[in-house]
Amino acid sequence: MAYRFVIARGQAQAVYDAFGVKTGAVVGIVGGTLFVYLFARILMRRLSANFIAHGVVLAVTAIVLSVGGSIAGHQGVPSGYILASILKLVAGWFAGFQAGKPAEA
């Protein structure tokens, strides 16, 4: 909205559509990764063991939801979802890894 009504007013609809596709790809990949990491960190507070496994399961769940939503909404999966899925797995693993490390004194 800010791009359309503040930054680049008066452009053709195709310009706004192209900007939305590019921005959505970046925001989706980065936002999805951060969401998985933060949600996994919150989840880890409630667990007593198997942190990495729970983080990976959370990431797989997020991947299934995003791919399923893309198929339902767009009848396909953009290639950027490969990178997004890998980053979600890494974020879930990393959150579990951090939670499983003993606290340093």
C-alpha positions in Angstrom: 0.0 0.0 0.0 2.8 2.4 0.9 4.5 1.7 -2.4 1.4 2.3 -4.4 0.0 5.4 -2.6 3.2 7.1 -1.3 6.4 5.9 -3.0 5.3 5.3 -6.6 2.0 6.9 -7.2 0.5 7.0 -10.7 2.1 3.8 -12.1 0.4 1.2 -14.2 -1.2 -1.8 -12.5 1.4 -4.1 -14.0 4.2 -2.2 -12.2 2.4 -2.6 -8.8 1.7 -6.3 -9.6 5.4 -6.9 -10.4 6.5 -5.1 -7.2 4.0 -7.2 -5.2 5.4 -10.5 -6.6 9.0 -9.6 -5.9 8.3 -8.2 -2.5 6.1 -11.1 -1.5 8.8 -13.6 -2.4 11.3 -11.9 -0.2 9.0 -11.2 2.7 7.6 -14.7 2.5 11.0 -16.4 2.6 12.4 -14.2 5.4 9.2 -13.9 7.3 8.5 -17.7 7.2 12.0 -18.4 8.4 11.8 -16.0 11.3 8.3 -17.2 12.2 9.5 -20.8 12.4 12.5 -19.8 14.5 10.5 -17.7 16.9 7.7 -20.2 17.3 10.1 -23.0 17.8 11.9 -21.0 20.5 8.6 -20.4 22.3 7.8 -24.1 22.0 11.1 -25.1 23.4 10.3 -23.5 26.8 7.5 -26.0 27.2 9.7 -29.1 26.4 12.1 -31.1 28.5 13.8 -33.2 25.8 14.1 -33.8 22.1 14.4 -30.1 21.2 15.9 -30.6 17.8 13.3 -33.2 16.8 10.5 -30.9 17.9 12.0 -27.9 16.1 12.2 -29.9 12.8 8.7 -31.2 13.2 7.5 -27.6 13.7 9.4 -26.6 10.5 7.9 -29.6 8.5 4.4 -28.5 9.7 5.1 -25.0 8.5 6.3 -26.2 5.2 3.3 -28.4 4.7 1.0 -25.5 5.5 2.7 -23.1 3.2 3.0 -25.5 0.3 -0.6 -26.7 0.8 -1.8 -23.1 0.9 0.1 -22.3 -2.3 -1.3 -25.2 -4.1 -4.8 -24.4 -3.0 -4.5 -20.7 -3.8 -2.2 -20.6 -6.8 -2.5 -24.2 -8.1 1.3 -24.4 -7.9 4.4 -23.9 -5.9 6.8 -21.2 -6.8 10.5 -22.2 -7.0 11.3 -19.8 -4.1 9.5 -22.3 -1.8 12.5 -24.6 -2.1 14.8 -22.0 -0.4 12.1 -21.1 2.0 11.6 -24.7 3.0 15.3 -25.3 3.6 15.5 -22.1 5.7 12.5 -23.2 7.7 14.2 -26.6 8.4 17.4 -24.8 9.4 15.5 -22.4 11.7 13.6 -25.2 13.4 16.8 -27.2 13.9 18.7 -24.2 15.1 16.0 -23.2 17.7 16.1 -26.8 19.0 19.9 -26.8 19.0 20.0 -23.6 21.0 17.4 -24.9 23.5 19.3 -28.1 24.0 22.6 -26.4 24.8 23.5 -26.2 28.5 23.4 -22.6 29.8 26.8 -21.1 30.3 27.6 -19.8 33.8 
